[in-house]
Amino acid sequence: PSKQMMAGMRKVRVANDGVFSEKLPFAMLEIIGVPTIARLDPSFGLHGSKVSVVGKSFHSKMKCQVNARHTLPTHFVNSSMIECALPMSLYSDSVTIALVLNEVPVTEEHLYTFVNLGVTSISPSFGETPGGTPVTLQMNETVIPLVSHCKFGDAVVSASIVQSELVCVSPAMTTVGQHRIGVSINEEDFVT
């Protein structure tokens, strides 16, 4: 029965026909634990968002890979978290994310779903500069429960659901005129 090696660096020397040459130097081999993904955080979001891969036994040389094809910009946080920057618009609907080491998959794939936060209309389309106007945003009803914040110009406010509609109360505005309205599921990435 084979004995499982502990993680760490090991000296390795290659034999030729079962004979080791003392003239050949040792090579260093790094033994790592079996990496495992527990979850993606979040498991849904926008194109271009950041997703955290959470699990165990991650290595600083591991990269995120989408749909077993494309390697993503990756930031190693620690042995239990790696952050991936998702592409802006290369994929639609959903993708699988796995970790690779030297382009070789080392974890199972996990599903990440892209959501469409397109706002189709707002009502009313005006408000007063002191703010306080409840603004109803029309959008795909399946994503309404995901929306956490709205953005009026540069001001971010919490979103709420009132009678199954998305409502954001306009903040005080320092200038008169049109301001872009956006929505977000993570308070970082806004769709306007």
Steps between C-alpha positions, in 0.01 A plus 500: 500500500628847411553751774363852443777760505468807718492838324837670461819507292676172414832427332465285191769329293434310179637148456625361170420126476455492876843654568531842662788714390665698777610748229142610430363768731179461692190676367246645739141375487222675687229272643168677562175394662204414278332835415123510547250772414226537761314784326513806276420826675283630350376223268323754277569851381591731215746467217829652613435433869739346749421157644671339798577129478481364856636160603821342628854409399533777240846590366631840391566371146140385443285690252126517437377343179162555332319223311819285501651735239590855601726596790388812688692775680545352847604633841618250763370616839597200716481121502121515531412787263582602144334795324418492128414789269222387269503612136279788393290331233665186365224275633124509547274342763745290706853360507694241696800604708780267612857544621798396288867459583735528202190483274397164653158492674541421870144557629146420400302763310244727669220692326493882485187664357496842332197717574349769279427811706363705212253766618219539245333807652483724807206680654487785571779624276549818705544602863589794718859592596445438875434134409247271664320399179413128485607385152365171360734320262357250251721202416493123463301382803730202561795729585312754716568304825874506419528880476641651818582859404417780257724780387376850415793678335778422749276450806431139605180410688347172619237337283177352632219288364152647535210284375742298281646814339851641542490840672787734581457833679689780327773665708555875523665624182732803487427580134182536297477292181506142383691242704572139404330232706666163549435178690736256671493160667823556694532879558811503280399422142216717367303467178368836379 
